[in-house]
Amino acid sequence: NWIRVELDDRNEKIGYKIREAQLEKAPYMLVLGDKEEETGKMAVRNRKDGKTEELSYDAFLVLLKKEITEKAL
């Protein structure tokens, strides 16, 4: 299965980028910055419930594979 991904590496404020992703109705937003690099986790925001949680790369892949299998995306 293929997963569409968009990278927003523009020199804009993070709030602006998050708002644009919300308007595009992205199922997930991943925030990767200095803090995330230090902890080895990503800030993952789920469009369904609007909650943000910190997940490792592997944990996020498990979540995506489960949703693809269940056709939840």
Secondary structure, DSSP 8 states (H G I E B T S, - for coil): ---------SSS-HHHHHHHHHHTT-SEEEE-SHHHHHHTEEEEEETTT--EEEEEHHHHHHHHHHHHHTT--
